Amino acid sequence: MHIRRAAFDHPDAVKLNDQVQAEYAVRYGDEGDVTPLDPSMFRPPAGLYLIAYDDLDRPVATGGWRSQDENDEGYADGDAELKRMYVVEEARGNGLARRILAALEDDARAAGRTRMVLETGNKQPEAIALYESSGYEPCVKFGLYRFHEDSRCYAKSL
């Protein structure tokens, strides 16, 4: 497995984003995550997007972070928001999400961000387990889904 920097609108990123959106729809019974995202949000130094490839050069995982500062959705100055963490089913259980998460944290820290935040849902227990085992703690809800019952927000000091 190898991890590469990519644009959020790279064809492989779009393909994997479509897959994660379909998984959200199955788990939550809706159209997926409708948080407005633009490729420019993931361009260094304000963010980063990564795609992991297997040994046959197939895209198997993604993850990114984008800068956030204090606003009316509950973010704080210095936040880096984790977005689109996803591993295809056949590549799960190999520590790939943990590797991507660590790379994103390192990059956000190097960019001067002071806290990594993320929003997930209660129907994603494997994601919650990953984040909690990586030092993330529940925090005050933020973002588009802050008023949704299924939403769970976490933060970790960088």
ABEGO torsion letter per residue (X at the ends): XBBBBBBAABAAAAAAAAAAAAAAAAAAGBAEBABBBBAAAABOAAEBBBBBBBAAGBBABBBBBBBBBBBAAGBBBGBBBBBGBBBBAAABGAGAAAAAAAAAAAAAAAAGBABBBBBBBAABAAAAAAAAAAGBBBBBBBEAAAABAABBBBBBBX
